[in-house]
Amino acid sequence: MFVAEIIGTVVATEKDPNLLGITLLIVQPLDEERLPKGSPIVAADTVGIGVGELGLCTGGREAAMALPKPFVPVDCAVVGIVDNLDVEREKIS
Amino acid sequence: MMLGKVIGTVNSTLKHEALKGSTLLLVQPLSEALAFKGVPFVAVDTVQAGVGATVLVGREGGSARMAMGNDQAPVHAAIFGIVDFVKDQKIK
């Protein structure tokens, strides 16, 4: 699971029937300093997150489990809206 | 499974049903020499690990769901234990 910034949306009318009704977002994975890390990917939205917000994303098989139908061709899903990402430097030096 | 150090917390009130009530921690993967190696990721805490703790963490959905006790949870990483010793090297 990782924290990512929502940077855009994807609209696809011709797609796998299982993907109907699922909002597709473009997410940019971030590191602990909220700096972009790695390339943006497309994720399914399950919490009604907006562009510009910080989302908690799950990858792999579990992403499909976040959606109403279990067998959906999705490998990344936004499962939470991050209110606060807090790194406590003094405790880990 | 791998060694990790808890470096922070992630708060999310609006989240998936199955994640309600679970604590989300930011984990920095460690090498066997306990040096920071790799990009931090988010894991569900099942052992009440605090920030700064060296932990045993798994980055695979099946075991993470088992640790959470909910096989429908969209969870891909979970903390399974708090580490005291690594190769007779005491963990401060």
Backbone of each chain as ProteinMPNN parsed JSONL, in Angstrom:
{"seq_chain_A": "MFVAEIIGTVVATEKDPNLLGITLLIVQPLDEERLPKGSPIVAADTVGIGVGELGLCTGGREAAMALPKPFVPVDCAVVGIVDNLDVEREKIS", "coords_chain_A": {"N_chain_A": [[0.868, -1.195, 0.0], [0.428, 2.278, -0.627], [1.01, 5.833, -0.517], [-0.483, 8.266, -2.576], [-0.698, 10.971, -4.942], [-3.623, 12.334, -6.381], [-3.729, 12.962, -9.712], [-5.195, 13.175, -11.975], [-7.901, 12.186, -14.221], [-9.381, 9.332, -15.864], [-11.218, 8.591, -18.715], [-13.05, 6.068, -20.172], [-14.972, 4.75, -22.587], [-15.303, 2.472, -24.159], [-14.653, -0.469, -22.779], [-13.617, -3.127, -20.532], [-16.44, -5.009, -19.594], [-16.717, -5.444, -16.852], [-15.637, -3.21, -15.734], [-17.433, -1.222, -15.832], [-18.99, 1.684, -14.541], [-17.037, 2.249, -12.746], [-14.927, 4.62, -11.369], [-12.051, 5.927, -12.857], [-8.833, 6.889, -12.008], [-5.866, 8.941, -12.339], [-2.962, 8.328, -10.636], [-0.201, 9.566, -8.748], [2.417, 8.014, -7.313], [3.855, 8.687, -4.092], [6.743, 9.516, -2.037], [7.936, 9.339, 1.422], [8.367, 11.99, 1.877], [6.473, 13.243, 0.469], [7.215, 13.568, -2.165], [7.222, 13.096, -5.714], [7.441, 9.703, -6.73], [8.543, 7.296, -8.828], [6.493, 6.226, -11.671], [3.356, 7.698, -12.79], [0.23, 5.95, -12.311], [-2.801, 4.172, -13.269], [-5.687, 4.086, -11.29], [-8.455, 2.519, -9.608], [-11.272, 4.143, -8.227], [-12.578, 4.048, -4.942], [-13.562, 5.551, -2.944], [-14.525, 8.031, -3.584], [-12.701, 10.132, -4.102], [-11.053, 13.284, -4.86], [-9.397, 15.155, -7.526], [-6.072, 16.135, -6.843], [-6.077, 15.532, -4.204], [-4.7, 13.541, -1.459], [-4.281, 10.112, -1.697], [-4.839, 6.826, -0.288], [-3.478, 3.971, -1.523], [-4.012, 0.673, -2.736], [-2.362, -2.175, -4.018], [-2.17, -4.871, -6.422], [-3.857, -8.07, -6.134], [-5.599, -7.45, -4.091], [-6.626, -4.996, -4.679], [-8.772, -5.385, -6.364], [-10.513, -6.452, -4.594], [-11.464, -4.358, -3.206], [-13.532, -3.391, -4.573], [-17.077, -3.452, -5.473], [-17.737, -5.762, -7.031], [-16.048, -8.855, -6.911], [-14.38, -10.067, -8.899], [-12.715, -8.321, -10.809], [-10.976, -6.655, -13.397], [-8.713, -5.106, -12.06], [-5.812, -3.583, -10.833], [-4.967, -1.738, -9.063], [-6.18, 0.318, -6.497], [-7.849, 3.118, -5.03], [-8.216, 3.302, -1.679], [-8.619, 4.927, 0.455], [-8.835, 8.262, 1.816], [-6.225, 10.295, 2.484], [-5.756, 12.005, 5.468], [-3.649, 12.848, 6.948], [-0.169, 12.624, 6.768], [2.397, 11.653, 8.575], [5.698, 11.964, 9.401], [7.945, 11.005, 11.837], [10.756, 12.245, 12.402], [12.547, 12.591, 14.561], [12.327, 10.361, 16.109], [13.473, 8.297, 14.761], [16.078, 8.57, 14.176]], "CA_chain_A": [[0.0, 0.0, 0.0], [1.256, 3.472, -0.714], [0.29, 7.106, -0.575], [-0.31, 8.82, -3.919], [-1.48, 12.174, -5.194], [-4.505, 12.145, -7.542], [-3.345, 14.034, -10.63], [-6.05, 13.272, -13.159], [-8.924, 11.144, -14.356], [-9.373, 8.618, -17.152], [-12.574, 8.229, -19.143], [-12.967, 5.061, -21.243], [-16.314, 4.2, -22.774], [-15.124, 1.08, -24.61], [-13.74, -1.113, -21.814], [-14.081, -4.407, -20.028], [-17.749, -4.788, -18.966], [-16.619, -5.409, -15.385], [-15.155, -1.895, -15.291], [-18.491, -0.22, -15.96], [-19.398, 2.315, -13.285], [-15.898, 2.442, -11.839], [-14.173, 5.832, -11.705], [-10.622, 5.654, -13.038], [-8.04, 8.074, -11.693], [-4.417, 8.817, -12.523], [-2.354, 8.618, -9.329], [1.268, 9.672, -8.75], [2.928, 7.536, -6.023], [4.726, 9.639, -3.405], [7.533, 8.916, -0.944], [7.5, 9.848, 2.731], [8.462, 13.445, 1.886], [5.443, 13.669, -0.493], [7.808, 13.883, -3.464], [6.829, 12.042, -6.665], [8.382, 8.578, -6.753], [8.027, 6.338, -9.793], [5.649, 6.845, -12.696], [1.926, 7.68, -12.478], [-0.513, 4.762, -12.757], [-4.257, 4.334, -13.247], [-6.25, 3.346, -10.15], [-9.914, 2.59, -9.494], [-11.632, 4.906, -7.03], [-13.661, 3.416, -4.169], [-13.961, 6.402, -1.814], [-14.987, 9.337, -4.044], [-11.618, 11.105, -3.905], [-10.983, 14.275, -5.942], [-8.061, 15.438, -8.065], [-5.306, 17.008, -5.962], [-6.05, 15.011, -2.831], [-3.78, 12.431, -1.196], [-5.057, 8.882, -1.535], [-4.168, 5.602, 0.15], [-3.732, 3.046, -2.62], [-3.66, -0.735, -2.567], [-2.066, -2.779, -5.304], [-2.287, -6.318, -6.53], [-5.166, -8.741, -6.125], [-6.464, -6.841, -3.079], [-7.294, -3.821, -5.238], [-10.076, -5.803, -6.891], [-11.396, -6.764, -3.464], [-12.048, -3.122, -2.664], [-14.666, -3.006, -5.418], [-18.267, -4.27, -5.179], [-17.649, -7.112, -7.632], [-14.705, -9.334, -6.571], [-13.506, -10.45, -10.011], [-12.684, -7.158, -11.691], [-9.581, -6.478, -13.843], [-8.152, -3.871, -11.48], [-4.649, -3.974, -10.01], [-4.632, -0.679, -8.106], [-7.427, 0.992, -6.106], [-7.732, 4.092, -3.943], [-9.095, 2.787, -0.627], [-8.756, 5.868, 1.56], [-8.382, 9.633, 1.596], [-5.257, 10.531, 3.56], [-5.885, 13.311, 6.097], [-2.397, 13.283, 7.547], [0.964, 11.706, 6.589], [3.254, 12.269, 9.579], [6.96, 11.242, 9.602], [8.527, 11.542, 13.075], [12.204, 12.082, 12.187], [13.372, 12.545, 15.771], [12.263, 9.05, 16.759], [14.045, 7.203, 13.977], [17.481, 8.815, 13.773]], "C_chain_A": [[0.881, 1.214, 0.0], [0.368, 4.709, -0.792], [0.559, 7.714, -1.95], [-1.168, 10.063, -4.064], [-2.334, 11.93, -6.434], [-4.226, 13.289, -8.515], [-4.244, 14.113, -11.854], [-7.084, 12.165, -13.193], [-8.81, 10.519, -15.752], [-10.812, 8.277, -17.499], [-12.429, 7.248, -20.294], [-14.357, 4.478, -21.419], [-16.219, 2.74, -23.229], [-14.151, 0.41, -23.64], [-14.355, -2.422, -21.376], [-15.42, -4.194, -19.314], [-17.687, -4.724, -17.44], [-16.207, -4.04, -14.873], [-16.233, -0.822, -15.393], [-18.831, 0.366, -14.594], [-18.272, 2.528, -12.309], [-15.13, 3.679, -12.297], [-12.694, 5.5, -11.78], [-9.843, 6.949, -12.851], [-6.59, 7.842, -12.093], [-3.783, 9.231, -11.204], [-0.841, 8.641, -9.461], [1.766, 9.201, -7.388], [3.916, 8.541, -5.425], [5.587, 8.897, -2.396], [7.158, 9.622, 0.356], [7.623, 11.364, 2.823], [7.454, 14.064, 0.917], [6.047, 14.11, -1.818], [7.455, 12.749, -4.426], [7.898, 10.952, -6.725], [7.82, 7.556, -7.729], [7.031, 7.016, -10.724], [4.178, 6.76, -12.286], [1.271, 6.402, -13.001], [-1.999, 5.036, -12.644], [-4.811, 3.477, -12.116], [-7.763, 3.517, -10.147], [-10.246, 3.305, -8.196], [-12.745, 4.191, -6.286], [-14.151, 4.334, -3.046], [-14.409, 7.796, -2.272], [-13.961, 10.431, -3.827], [-11.557, 12.052, -5.11], [-9.56, 14.493, -6.399], [-7.356, 16.396, -7.111], [-5.22, 16.489, -4.544], [-5.026, 13.887, -2.725], [-4.604, 11.176, -0.951], [-4.194, 7.757, -1.015], [-4.508, 4.536, -0.877], [-3.271, 1.637, -2.262], [-3.413, -1.339, -3.932], [-2.412, -4.257, -5.304], [-3.721, -6.807, -6.482], [-6.12, -8.023, -5.175], [-7.182, -5.621, -3.623], [-8.678, -4.209, -5.753], [-11.042, -6.088, -5.756], [-12.059, -5.521, -2.894], [-13.305, -2.742, -3.428], [-15.846, -3.931, -5.133], [-18.161, -5.686, -5.754], [-16.221, -7.623, -7.422], [-13.809, -9.589, -7.768], [-13.514, -9.362, -11.079], [-11.234, -6.947, -12.127], [-8.99, -5.154, -13.363], [-6.938, -4.278, -10.653], [-4.194, -2.847, -9.102], [-5.926, 0.055, -7.785], [-7.126, 1.982, -4.991], [-8.724, 3.658, -2.874], [-9.224, 3.736, 0.553], [-8.293, 7.251, 1.152], [-7.489, 9.978, 2.775], [-5.453, 11.932, 4.13], [-4.509, 13.815, 6.525], [-1.329, 12.216, 7.328], [2.079, 12.293, 7.445], [4.504, 11.427, 9.787], [7.638, 11.847, 10.822], [10.034, 11.3, 13.052], [12.95, 11.861, 13.495], [13.368, 11.152, 16.394], [13.028, 7.981, 15.991], [15.503, 7.461, 13.637], [18.4, 7.888, 14.551]], "O_chain_A": [[1.973, 1.19, 0.568], [-0.826, 4.642, -1.084], [1.69, 7.684, -2.436], [-2.207, 10.208, -3.42], [-1.847, 11.389, -7.427], [-4.458, 14.453, -8.187], [-4.085, 15.008, -12.683], [-7.134, 11.315, -12.305], [-8.232, 11.094, -16.674], [-11.543, 7.736, -16.67], [-11.764, 7.549, -21.285], [-14.871, 3.799, -20.53], [-16.958, 1.881, -22.747], [-12.953, 0.692, -23.674], [-15.458, -2.783, -21.787], [-15.529, -3.278, -18.498], [-18.493, -4.043, -16.806], [-16.407, -3.737, -13.697], [-15.989, 0.344, -15.082], [-18.945, -0.363, -13.608], [-18.501, 2.939, -11.171], [-14.731, 3.781, -13.457], [-12.145, 4.868, -10.877], [-10.156, 7.972, -13.459], [-6.133, 6.702, -12.179], [-4.023, 10.331, -10.706], [-0.262, 7.838, -10.193], [1.569, 9.901, -6.395], [4.703, 9.162, -6.14], [5.238, 7.805, -1.948], [6.201, 10.396, 0.404], [7.058, 11.975, 3.73], [7.549, 15.244, 0.577], [5.463, 14.934, -2.522], [7.391, 11.586, -4.025], [9.095, 11.236, -6.764], [6.745, 7.004, -7.496], [6.753, 8.208, -10.598], [3.79, 5.869, -11.53], [1.703, 5.84, -14.007], [-2.416, 6.004, -12.009], [-4.466, 2.302, -11.984], [-8.288, 4.525, -10.62], [-9.581, 3.101, -7.18], [-13.734, 3.772, -6.887], [-15.042, 3.961, -2.283], [-14.65, 8.662, -1.431], [-14.308, 11.537, -3.413], [-11.948, 11.692, -6.22], [-8.617, 14.064, -5.733], [-7.959, 17.353, -6.625], [-4.388, 16.948, -3.762], [-4.549, 13.353, -3.726], [-5.506, 11.164, -0.113], [-2.987, 7.716, -1.253], [-5.68, 4.225, -1.088], [-2.268, 1.448, -1.574], [-4.142, -1.068, -4.887], [-2.884, -4.808, -4.309], [-4.665, -6.065, -6.749], [-7.324, -7.987, -5.425], [-8.23, -5.237, -3.103], [-9.639, -3.456, -5.598], [-12.256, -5.981, -5.93], [-13.071, -5.6, -2.197], [-14.062, -1.874, -2.993], [-15.671, -5.039, -4.625], [-18.45, -6.672, -5.076], [-15.269, -6.902, -7.723], [-12.602, -9.361, -7.689], [-14.204, -9.454, -12.093], [-10.334, -7.053, -11.294], [-8.794, -4.218, -14.139], [-7.018, -5.213, -9.856], [-3.162, -2.962, -8.44], [-6.693, 0.384, -8.69], [-6.281, 1.74, -4.13], [-9.931, 3.642, -3.115], [-9.866, 3.4, 1.549], [-7.464, 7.401, 0.255], [-7.929, 9.959, 3.924], [-5.34, 12.925, 3.411], [-4.223, 15.011, 6.48], [-1.538, 11.047, 7.654], [2.652, 13.321, 7.087], [4.415, 10.306, 10.287], [7.886, 13.052, 10.86], [10.532, 10.312, 13.591], [13.874, 11.05, 13.554], [14.293, 10.795, 17.123], [13.22, 6.876, 16.499], [16.116, 6.685, 12.904], [19.617, 7.928, 14.367]]}, "seq_chain_B": "MMLGKVIGTVNSTLKHEALKGSTLLLVQPLSEALAFKGVPFVAVDTVQAGVGATVLVGREGGSARMAMGNDQAPVHAAIFGIVDFVKDQKIK", "coords_chain_B": {"N_chain_B": [[8.401, -12.079, 4.036], [9.775, -9.168, 5.692], [12.316, -7.001, 7.15], [11.522, -3.992, 8.829], [11.314, -0.465, 9.586], [9.284, 1.51, 11.628], [8.368, 4.61, 10.587], [6.521, 6.594, 10.624], [3.091, 7.827, 10.738], [-0.132, 7.232, 9.197], [-3.042, 8.923, 8.67], [-6.449, 8.364, 8.027], [-9.664, 9.172, 7.629], [-11.855, 8.906, 5.955], [-12.368, 6.05, 4.516], [-12.047, 2.737, 3.079], [-14.56, 0.374, 3.948], [-13.663, -2.025, 5.233], [-11.313, -1.219, 6.329], [-11.804, 0.312, 8.452], [-11.102, 1.335, 11.757], [-8.608, 0.251, 11.772], [-5.081, 0.644, 12.305], [-2.827, 2.645, 10.472], [0.441, 2.516, 9.435], [3.56, 4.075, 8.498], [6.121, 2.46, 6.898], [9.571, 1.923, 6.725], [11.523, 0.053, 4.628], [14.142, -2.237, 5.632], [17.615, -3.196, 5.284], [19.522, -6.302, 5.796], [21.446, -5.438, 7.462], [20.185, -3.59, 8.881], [19.962, -1.111, 7.695], [18.511, 1.769, 6.092], [16.659, 0.957, 3.262], [15.272, 1.224, 0.177], [11.866, 2.229, -0.766], [9.616, 3.846, 1.458], [6.543, 2.379, 2.655], [2.978, 1.839, 3.165], [1.535, 0.158, 5.891], [-0.754, -2.064, 7.541], [-1.236, -2.021, 10.99], [-0.916, -4.66, 13.27], [0.027, -5.241, 15.692], [0.296, -3.25, 17.507], [2.562, -1.542, 17.093], [4.872, 1.065, 17.735], [5.988, 4.356, 16.549], [9.289, 4.273, 15.333], [9.863, 1.749, 16.076], [11.405, -1.394, 15.328], [10.26, -3.649, 12.993], [8.57, -6.703, 11.95], [7.48, -7.21, 8.782], [5.032, -7.814, 6.271], [4.661, -7.858, 2.754], [2.481, -8.781, 1.233], [-0.651, -9.647, -0.066], [-2.297, -11.866, 0.774], [-1.298, -12.857, 3.259], [-1.438, -10.53, 4.69], [-4.161, -9.999, 4.82], [-4.918, -12.185, 6.305], [-3.645, -11.641, 8.743], [-5.108, -9.498, 9.489], [-7.479, -10.625, 9.925], [-9.598, -10.574, 8.188], [-10.763, -11.62, 5.302], [-11.609, -10.165, 3.195], [-10.506, -7.729, 3.076], [-9.083, -4.868, 1.553], [-6.092, -5.002, 1.667], [-2.604, -4.777, 1.51], [-0.271, -4.938, 2.827], [1.117, -5.747, 5.989], [1.912, -5.423, 9.476], [3.524, -7.821, 11.327], [4.953, -8.375, 13.602], [7.058, -7.3, 16.392], [10.453, -6.624, 16.432], [13.079, -7.937, 18.46], [15.707, -8.946, 18.549], [18.297, -9.214, 16.083], [20.164, -11.59, 14.571], [21.702, -11.961, 17.014], [22.09, -9.296, 17.557], [21.369, -6.718, 19.519], [18.294, -4.917, 19.445], [17.929, -1.558, 19.677]], "CA_chain_B": [[8.419, -11.058, 5.099], [11.02, -8.398, 5.681], [12.503, -6.139, 8.313], [11.18, -2.597, 8.514], [11.271, 0.436, 10.751], [8.112, 2.38, 11.548], [8.893, 5.991, 10.584], [5.462, 7.596, 10.722], [1.711, 7.332, 10.765], [-0.998, 7.722, 8.118], [-4.421, 9.017, 9.17], [-7.436, 8.465, 6.956], [-10.978, 8.901, 8.219], [-12.741, 8.438, 4.89], [-11.652, 4.942, 3.876], [-12.829, 1.549, 2.761], [-15.258, -0.202, 5.109], [-12.881, -3.067, 5.913], [-10.116, -0.628, 6.961], [-12.215, 1.125, 9.603], [-10.63, 0.821, 13.033], [-7.231, -0.291, 11.736], [-4.037, 1.669, 12.342], [-1.968, 2.603, 9.285], [1.763, 3.042, 9.757], [4.485, 4.217, 7.379], [7.228, 1.564, 7.22], [10.76, 2.041, 5.868], [12.178, -1.261, 4.545], [15.516, -2.262, 6.113], [18.463, -4.311, 4.808], [19.811, -7.18, 6.947], [22.316, -4.67, 8.376], [19.269, -2.61, 9.476], [20.112, 0.22, 7.088], [17.336, 2.12, 5.271], [16.861, 0.511, 1.868], [14.005, 1.137, -0.545], [10.891, 3.307, -0.586], [8.643, 3.542, 2.51], [5.195, 2.032, 2.206], [1.986, 1.883, 4.242], [1.138, -1.185, 6.327], [-1.733, -2.098, 8.626], [-0.563, -2.491, 12.211], [-1.737, -5.628, 14.013], [0.692, -5.571, 16.954], [0.481, -1.997, 18.254], [3.953, -1.059, 17.004], [4.941, 2.528, 17.762], [6.956, 4.928, 15.608], [10.646, 4.036, 15.791], [10.03, 0.313, 16.35], [11.825, -2.273, 14.226], [9.146, -4.599, 12.915], [8.491, -7.758, 10.941], [6.363, -6.737, 7.97], [4.828, -8.605, 5.05], [4.105, -7.06, 1.662], [1.743, -9.671, 0.328], [-2.038, -9.491, 0.339], [-2.914, -12.992, 1.469], [-0.93, -12.916, 4.691], [-1.897, -9.288, 5.336], [-5.588, -10.176, 5.138], [-5.023, -13.147, 7.409], [-3.247, -10.951, 9.978], [-6.191, -8.579, 9.873], [-8.647, -11.413, 10.281], [-10.729, -10.255, 7.31], [-10.187, -11.969, 3.998], [-12.118, -9.292, 2.118], [-9.951, -6.38, 3.265], [-8.146, -4.481, 0.494], [-4.854, -4.678, 2.392], [-1.527, -5.441, 0.785], [0.922, -5.041, 3.68], [0.726, -5.706, 7.405], [3.009, -5.637, 10.422], [3.218, -9.06, 12.03], [5.633, -8.524, 14.887], [8.072, -6.309, 16.761], [11.707, -7.371, 16.475], [13.946, -7.619, 19.592], [17.105, -9.254, 18.2], [18.596, -9.688, 14.732], [21.497, -12.232, 14.628], [22.209, -11.579, 18.358], [22.393, -7.85, 17.623], [20.216, -6.198, 20.262], [17.636, -3.768, 18.791], [17.719, -0.51, 20.698]], "C_chain_B": [[9.749, -10.358, 5.048], [11.107, -7.584, 6.962], [12.14, -4.721, 7.898], [11.258, -1.767, 9.777], [10.079, 1.361, 10.573], [8.604, 3.822, 11.641], [7.789, 7.02, 10.703], [4.09, 6.964, 10.712], [0.933, 7.93, 9.599], [-2.413, 7.749, 8.676], [-5.371, 9.164, 8.003], [-8.794, 8.149, 7.55], [-11.909, 8.324, 7.155], [-12.036, 7.296, 4.172], [-12.585, 3.755, 3.706], [-13.361, 0.925, 4.054], [-14.356, -1.123, 5.918], [-11.68, -2.481, 6.642], [-10.493, 0.161, 8.209], [-11.688, 0.485, 10.876], [-9.227, 0.269, 12.985], [-6.24, 0.873, 11.709], [-3.132, 1.511, 11.131], [-0.635, 3.252, 9.628], [2.623, 3.101, 8.513], [5.751, 3.443, 7.733], [8.351, 1.771, 6.205], [11.422, 0.661, 5.811], [13.642, -1.164, 4.981], [16.288, -3.393, 5.434], [18.785, -5.171, 6.027], [20.742, -6.478, 7.924], [21.517, -3.528, 9.011], [19.493, -1.209, 8.946], [18.874, 0.49, 6.242], [17.6, 1.705, 3.831], [15.5, 0.419, 1.2], [13.048, 2.243, -0.129], [9.916, 2.927, 0.527], [7.273, 3.228, 1.926], [4.269, 2.0, 3.409], [1.604, 0.451, 4.599], [0.131, -1.065, 7.463], [-1.032, -2.677, 9.848], [-1.466, -3.472, 12.934], [-1.11, -5.934, 15.369], [0.972, -4.319, 17.793], [1.943, -1.542, 18.274], [3.928, 0.474, 16.993], [5.947, 3.033, 16.738], [8.348, 4.718, 16.178], [10.91, 2.576, 16.05], [10.544, -0.388, 15.102], [10.841, -3.423, 14.178], [9.361, -5.642, 11.823], [7.273, -7.402, 10.093], [6.277, -7.55, 6.697], [4.18, -7.729, 3.997], [3.345, -7.936, 0.698], [0.32, -9.755, 0.838], [-2.583, -10.617, 1.18], [-2.597, -12.989, 2.954], [-1.409, -11.656, 5.408], [-3.365, -9.426, 5.723], [-5.768, -11.142, 6.283], [-4.706, -12.453, 8.731], [-4.359, -10.031, 10.448], [-7.451, -9.338, 10.256], [-9.844, -11.099, 9.418], [-10.278, -10.505, 5.888], [-10.784, -11.173, 2.857], [-11.476, -7.904, 2.198], [-8.968, -6.055, 2.135], [-6.807, -4.046, 1.101], [-3.717, -5.444, 1.731], [-0.27, -5.577, 1.621], [0.48, -4.942, 5.131], [1.948, -5.98, 8.261], [2.633, -6.829, 11.284], [3.882, -9.146, 13.391], [6.637, -7.415, 15.132], [9.353, -7.077, 17.044], [12.544, -6.937, 17.681], [15.409, -7.83, 19.223], [17.189, -9.582, 16.725], [19.998, -10.254, 14.781], [22.24, -11.751, 15.866], [22.691, -10.142, 18.397], [21.173, -7.2, 18.273], [19.617, -4.992, 19.533], [17.369, -2.732, 19.868], [16.271, -0.058, 20.654]], "O_chain_B": [[10.716, -10.847, 4.463], [10.158, -7.48, 7.739], [12.41, -4.298, 6.773], [11.267, -2.293, 10.889], [9.882, 1.931, 9.499], [9.189, 4.216, 12.65], [8.074, 8.207, 10.868], [3.941, 5.742, 10.682], [1.283, 8.99, 9.08], [-2.931, 6.719, 9.107], [-5.148, 9.972, 7.101], [-9.062, 7.01, 7.932], [-12.656, 7.38, 7.413], [-11.193, 7.539, 3.308], [-13.742, 3.772, 4.128], [-12.707, 0.946, 5.096], [-14.29, -1.017, 7.143], [-11.081, -3.154, 7.482], [-9.62, 0.626, 8.943], [-11.796, -0.726, 11.071], [-8.686, -0.141, 14.012], [-6.525, 1.939, 11.163], [-2.715, 0.402, 10.794], [-0.591, 4.403, 10.062], [2.461, 2.304, 7.589], [6.389, 3.727, 8.746], [8.121, 1.792, 4.996], [11.843, 0.147, 6.848], [14.304, -0.155, 4.74], [15.711, -4.412, 5.055], [18.391, -4.844, 7.146], [20.826, -6.87, 9.088], [22.09, -2.614, 9.603], [19.249, -0.227, 9.648], [18.253, -0.442, 5.732], [18.628, 2.054, 3.251], [14.661, -0.381, 1.613], [13.357, 3.073, 0.725], [9.429, 1.796, 0.548], [6.891, 3.728, 0.868], [4.722, 2.12, 4.548], [1.375, -0.373, 3.714], [0.151, -0.109, 8.238], [-0.33, -3.684, 9.761], [-2.634, -3.179, 13.189], [-1.619, -6.767, 16.119], [1.809, -4.352, 18.696], [2.488, -1.204, 19.325], [3.089, 1.094, 16.34], [6.673, 2.246, 16.131], [8.576, 4.952, 17.365], [12.062, 2.183, 16.229], [10.184, -0.04, 13.978], [10.606, -4.095, 15.182], [10.19, -5.492, 10.925], [6.161, -7.302, 10.613], [7.291, -7.93, 6.111], [3.269, -6.955, 4.291], [3.537, -7.85, -0.515], [0.098, -9.916, 2.038], [-3.253, -10.379, 2.185], [-3.487, -13.102, 3.797], [-1.746, -11.702, 6.592], [-3.768, -9.023, 6.814], [-6.643, -10.966, 7.13], [-5.409, -12.648, 9.723], [-4.536, -9.81, 11.646], [-8.377, -8.771, 10.837], [-10.983, -11.317, 9.833], [-9.515, -9.723, 5.321], [-10.513, -11.453, 1.689], [-11.868, -7.001, 1.459], [-8.117, -6.878, 1.799], [-6.442, -2.871, 1.051], [-3.856, -6.629, 1.428], [0.688, -6.233, 1.211], [-0.409, -4.161, 5.471], [2.885, -6.663, 7.848], [1.565, -6.854, 11.896], [3.433, -9.904, 14.25], [7.02, -6.686, 14.217], [9.352, -8.053, 17.793], [12.716, -5.742, 17.922], [16.258, -6.997, 19.541], [16.26, -10.164, 16.165], [20.949, -9.505, 15.007], [23.324, -11.181, 15.745], [23.588, -9.799, 19.168], [20.096, -7.132, 17.68], [20.358, -4.135, 19.053], [16.672, -2.999, 20.847], [15.873, 0.814, 21.426]]}, "name": "protein", "num_of_chains": 2, "seq": "MFVAEIIGTVVATEKDPNLLGITLLIVQPLDEERLPKGSPIVAADTVGIGVGELGLCTGGREAAMALPKPFVPVDCAVVGIVDNLDVEREKISMMLGKVIGTVNSTLKHEALKGSTLLLVQPLSEALAFKGVPFVAVDTVQAGVGATVLVGREGGSARMAMGNDQAPVHAAIFGIVDFVKDQKIK"}
